[in-house]
Amino acid sequence: MQYTAPDAAETLLLAWRRTSRHGSPQPPVRLRGLTPQSRYRDARTGAVHHAAVLTEYGMHLDLPPGDWSSAAVHLIRETEG
């Protein structure tokens, strides 16, 4: 589930896994509605991601093992200059 501000300055990604499939890889999650050519900073970790990578290839969330594992990722667009 993704919530994005109308101006795409921030987005919140909520992800969960209903059941754990032993040995199955976790596919990346592709985000939508981001400003192309921009960079977004993860508010928790400080990691910076390019919008093009997040929309084309996605983000690996590395959910913890177990049923109903979840993660929340808050991304904030960095200002230019």
Secondary structure, 3 states (H helix, E strand, C coil): CEEECCCCCEEEEEEECCCCCCCCCCCCECCCCCCCCCEEEECCCCCEEEHHHHHHCCECCCCCCCCCCEEEEEEEECCCC
